Amino acid sequence: MEKESIAVGLDIGTTKIVAMIGKKNEYGKLEILGVGKSKSLGVARGVVNNITQTIQSIQQAVHEAEVDSGYKIKDVVVGIAGQHIRSIQHSDYISRSNPEEVISENDIDLLINQVHKLAMLPGEEIIHVLPQEFKIDGQAEIKEPIGMYGGRLESSFHVVVGQASSIRNVGRCIKSSGLDLSGLTLEPLASADAVLSQEEKEAGVALIDIGGGTTDLAIFKDGIIRHTAVIPFGGNVITDDIKEGCSIIEKQAELLKVKFGSAWPGENKDNEIVSIPGLRGREPKEISLKNLSKIIHARVVEIIDQVFTEIKSYGHEDPRKKLIAGIVLTGGGAQLQHIKQLVEYITGMDTRIGYPNEHLAGNSDEEISSPLYATAVGLVMNSIRNNTRSAVPLNQVEVEKAPPVQVHKEVVVETTTHYEEEVSVEQPKKAEQVKSASTEGRMKKSFFDKYIDKIKEFLDNAE
């Protein structure tokens, strides 16, 4: 009997770390078997800045997911974000030795491999090479060149680049947590898979994923990824503003934002007041909801302005590049009241909130359908498409292995640390399929396998 594909995504966010285990049910929908989440300690703006704390947070999330699902996690795909990510447009070509032979996968691999050799700035490495449109002997706008004849094969590429040290630090945390790293992918691409329809990608759409530490942008047109960007601001900056503006502690600021916050100041009347308990014997503090909204509004406008600048730099005002489907908001920040209306007001573009529920099985927990989990769901979806078997039932583990050691590799750190804070979840995505949103499955495993192998080799040598 064929073993079912069990996929695991790990979203290492600024505010939370989420491990999600899932499989495809008989109707082709995603069935979530288990979710683990922990407060993200040691990560700032999507970048690891404390290895020990990050390992503990990963272990807690993984342990929770294992207990919740009854599966033992062996390897994970990780979503990559952070302020070190940038993207570039690049065109390249190859001259084929025999134009009388049809173009094959090998030719495309050769072309993509050539792009991987691009000279980067010191300390940078290429994460994704996403083919956009091909040209064969000058004939443009070819989406699928395989099977055609031609001597010169040319393509434009969307190349995603990140800091090698940041990526390796993530790899170190995964390995030290007792897991194998089976794939890396850009988080906005994972979120896009979870919340965007193919029709929206064809018509032209901008996905804005507002996380805790960063706001990620992915633009699609004609079914192809056209532009990506990472803005180094997110929900945490709004919380900091409330903390400073109202002279309260961070925990209270976050609670105020979530329960009473609005991105549109006009919605609150002047006499609406909320009382905050004072610190250790001090008098309670009264805060006007109108003032709270003004603080939130100022920062959200700044974030949206920066995102809109990126949308304009893509060329949205060109009629041929127009984003007919407008904007889709997702991530934890998308739950802020009236943010949809504010985005429409600033950009003049149709906007909706993106939920990952379309791809989830009907009996899924309502919490998982939240925009918070969009990245996580997208990562598991992509992992499933690669037929991964990233987790095995716990009873099998007990039979196969006597000593209580972490799965895969000789791991030193055990999953014993627990925190009590509740956190929300996003998730990683499988590197091997993101290669192109235009030609599903174009992302050949070979390149990512080489890249993952390179990280593993680096980690082994560093020990």
Secondary structure, DSSP 8 states (H G I E B T S, - for coil): -----BEEEEEE-SSEEEEEEEEE-TTS-EEEEEEEEEE--SEETTEE--HHHHHHHHHHHHHHHHHHHTEEE-EEEEEE-STT-EEEEEEEEEE-S-TTS---HHHHHHHHHHHHT----TTEEEEEEEEEEEEETTEEEES--TT---SEEEEEEEEEEEEHHHHHHHHHHHHHTT-EEEEEEEHHHHHHHHH--HHHHHH-EEEEEE-SS-EEEEEEETTEEEEEEEES--HHHHHHHHHHHHT--HHHHHHHHHHH-BS-GGGS-TT-EEEE--STT---EEEEHHHHHHHHHHHHHHHHHHHHHHHHHHTTTSGGG--TT-EEEESGGGGSBTHHHHHHHHH-S-EEE--GGGGB-TT--GGGGSGGGHHHHHHHHHHHHTT-B-EEEHHHHHHH--S---SSS-----S---------------GGGTT-SSSTT-S-HHHHHHHHHHHHHHHHHH-
